[in-house]
Amino acid sequence: MAVVGIVLALPAGGAGDARPAAVGAGLILPPTPQGGGLDAVQCWAVGECLAVGGSAKGVLVDRLSGTRWSIVPAPNPVGRGGATPTLIGLSCIGSRWCLAVGRNRCGGPLAERWNGHRWSLAKLDLGDLPMCGIVDGIGDVSCASRSFCMAVGGVGVAQWDGTAWLSPAGIESASHSLTAVSCPARDDCAGVGEDEYEDNSVGWWNGHVWRFNDQVAGDARFAPTLDDISCPSVRFCMAVGSTQASDGTAGSGEAVEWNGSRWGDTAYPSPLTGPVAVSCVSRTECTTVNAYSPGTRLTTTATSIATFNGRGWTTTASAFHADPTAISCPVTGWCMVVGLLLNPKTGSPLTPAAASVQ
């Protein structure tokens, strides 16, 4: 099957943003089994990225070198179970070391390492946690160095020490569930998720314990959800997500900013309703990728981009029918978006997709 990339356009920006608008070119990915998709991407330079996900055959890893994508062999875990192994989260320290996490064949945690040449399975030892039956295994990971990573998801919270996974790191309350994490330093990680009432929860790891704040971004809204977070430094993070209207339909997008001492709401532009991923180069440059239904056919998904310049957001919409999942911006003015190309008539998945944003 031929693989078709998606094309995204970046807006001119808000007031005070001098960067000109430019169009990112859709990139052709190598063929993969039908139903495959990419869930995470990490870039360490312009045109140098790794993306992970899954296909009908199991783990999927694609590598971008310049303008060409290629499939990188990666091991599938052995064992019983009806699930297809897949990688969901990815974090890289340069081009020669990455850690990817996901789900094994029986719905338990999976971790794999990249040494710049090949992928290998990473040892998993999570204490009393079972290796099967955990929903989504491990959903996200962030590494401050090769000897420190924090992972969140179905396993709760787990810490990588460079050679093996430690027992889940201390969490203040079992009522919190984290879905995304970003670690600018070994003793500083920020996470987003929800509390026992399904309201937004943001947490901060201080090197010893996670502490949470449930009174941000959504305590006065209906069904808020924070989906992703990016922290370029210990003094700045941006988390993005969406809300629902009181009738259960799509509401508005939301963004929450950490300024080094507290969390607070940041206005998010309308009418975009579904920011799914964010990547920040600095406190004055963040880029989100959004998925939303442009019409009444909920199976049809369009893609858009929003940029933050330190004061406000600027957005642009695209008519391309793609379901974005992740974004990575290694430098100012360039990002890579990955996701799943959808059939514009039925909304069913076709193939993995990727596009650069400039």
Secondary structure in CASP SS format (residue, H / E / C, confidence):
PFRMAT SS
TARGET T0000
AUTHOR 0000-0000-0000
METHOD secondary structure of the structure
MODEL  1
M C 1.00
A C 1.00
V C 1.00
V C 1.00
G C 1.00
I C 1.00
V C 1.00
L E 1.00
A E 1.00
L E 1.00
P C 1.00
A C 1.00
G C 1.00
G C 1.00
A C 1.00
G C 1.00
D C 1.00
A C 1.00
R C 1.00
P C 1.00
A C 1.00
A E 1.00
V E 1.00
G E 1.00
A C 1.00
G E 1.00
L C 1.00
I C 1.00
L C 1.00
P C 1.00
P C 1.00
T C 1.00
P C 1.00
Q C 1.00
G C 1.00
G C 1.00
G E 1.00
L E 1.00
D E 1.00
A E 1.00
V E 1.00
Q E 1.00
C E 1.00
W E 1.00
A E 1.00
V C 1.00
G C 1.00
E E 1.00
C E 1.00
L E 1.00
A E 1.00
V E 1.00
G E 1.00
G E 1.00
S E 1.00
A C 1.00
K C 1.00
G E 1.00
V E 1.00
L E 1.00
V E 1.00
D E 1.00
R E 1.00
L E 1.00
S E 1.00
G C 1.00
T C 1.00
R E 1.00
W E 1.00
S E 1.00
I E 1.00
V C 1.00
P C 1.00
A C 1.00
P C 1.00
N C 1.00
P C 1.00
V C 1.00
G C 1.00
R C 1.00
G C 1.00
G C 1.00
A C 1.00
T C 1.00
P C 1.00
T E 1.00
L E 1.00
I E 1.00
G E 1.00
L E 1.00
S E 1.00
C E 1.00
I C 1.00
G C 1.00
S C 1.00
R C 1.00
W C 1.00
C E 1.00
L E 1.00
A E 1.00
V E 1.00
G E 1.00
R E 1.00
N C 1.00
R C 1.00
C C 1.00
G C 1.00
G C 1.00
P E 1.00
L E 1.00
A E 1.00
E E 1.00
R E 1.00
W E 1.00
N C 1.00
G C 1.00
H C 1.00
R C 1.00
W E 1.00
S E 1.00
L E 1.00
A C 1.00
K C 1.00
L C 1.00
D C 1.00
L C 1.00
G C 1.00
D C 1.00
L C 1.00
P C 1.00
M C 1.00
C C 1.00
G C 1.00
I C 1.00
V C 1.00
D C 1.00
G C 1.00
I C 1.00
G C 1.00
D E 1.00
V E 1.00
S E 1.00
C E 1.00
A E 1.00
S E 1.00
R C 1.00
S C 1.00
F E 1.00
C E 1.00
M E 1.00
A E 1.00
V E 1.00
G E 1.00
G C 1.00
V C 1.00
G E 1.00
V E 1.00
A E 1.00
Q E 1.00
W E 1.00
D C 1.00
G C 1.00
T C 1.00
A C 1.00
W E 1.00
L C 1.00
S C 1.00
P C 1.00
A C 1.00
G C 1.00
I E 1.00
E C 1.00
S C 1.00
A C 1.00
S C 1.00
H C 1.00
S E 1.00
L E 1.00
T E 1.00
A E 1.00
V E 1.00
S E 1.00
C E 1.00
P E 1.00
A E 1.00
R C 1.00
D C 1.00
D E 1.00
C E 1.00
A E 1.00
G E 1.00
V E 1.00
G E 1.00
E E 1.00
D C 1.00
E C 1.00
Y C 1.00
E C 1.00
D C 1.00
N E 1.00
S E 1.00
V E 1.00
G E 1.00
W E 1.00
W E 1.00
N C 1.00
G C 1.00
H C 1.00
V C 1.00
W E 1.00
R E 1.00
F E 1.00
N E 1.00
D C 1.00
Q C 1.00
V C 1.00
A C 1.00
G C 1.00
D C 1.00
A C 1.00
R C 1.00
F E 1.00
A E 1.00
P E 1.00
T E 1.00
L E 1.00
D E 1.00
D E 1.00
I E 1.00
S E 1.00
C E 1.00
P E 1.00
S E 1.00
V C 1.00
R C 1.00
F E 1.00
C E 1.00
M E 1.00
A E 1.00
V E 1.00
G E 1.00
S E 1.00
T E 1.00
Q E 1.00
A C 1.00
S C 1.00
D C 1.00
G C 1.00
T C 1.00
A E 1.00
G E 1.00
S E 1.00
G E 1.00
E E 1.00
A E 1.00
V E 1.00
E E 1.00
W E 1.00
N C 1.00
G C 1.00
S C 1.00
R C 1.00
W E 1.00
G E 1.00
D E 1.00
T E 1.00
A C 1.00
Y C 1.00
P C 1.00
S C 1.00
P C 1.00
L C 1.00
T C 1.00
G C 1.00
P E 1.00
V E 1.00
A E 1.00
V E 1.00
S E 1.00
C E 1.00
V E 1.00
S E 1.00
R C 1.00
T C 1.00
E E 1.00
C E 1.00
T E 1.00
T E 1.00
V E 1.00
N E 1.00
A E 1.00
Y E 1.00
S C 1.00
P C 1.00
G C 1.00
T C 1.00
R C 1.00
L C 1.00
T C 1.00
T C 1.00
T C 1.00
A E 1.00
T E 1.00
S E 1.00
I E 1.00
A E 1.00
T E 1.00
F E 1.00
N C 1.00
G C 1.00
R C 1.00
G C 1.00
W E 1.00
T E 1.00
T E 1.00
T E 1.00
A E 1.00
S C 1.00
A C 1.00
F C 1.00
H C 1.00
A E 1.00
D E 1.00
P E 1.00
T E 1.00
A E 1.00
I E 1.00
S E 1.00
C E 1.00
P E 1.00
V E 1.00
T C 1.00
G C 1.00
W E 1.00
C E 1.00
M E 1.00
V E 1.00
V E 1.00
G E 1.00
L E 1.00
L E 1.00
L E 1.00
N C 1.00
P C 1.00
K C 1.00
T C 1.00
G C 1.00
S C 1.00
P E 1.00
L E 1.00
T E 1.00
P E 1.00
A E 1.00
A E 1.00
A E 1.00
S E 1.00
V E 1.00
Q C 1.00
END
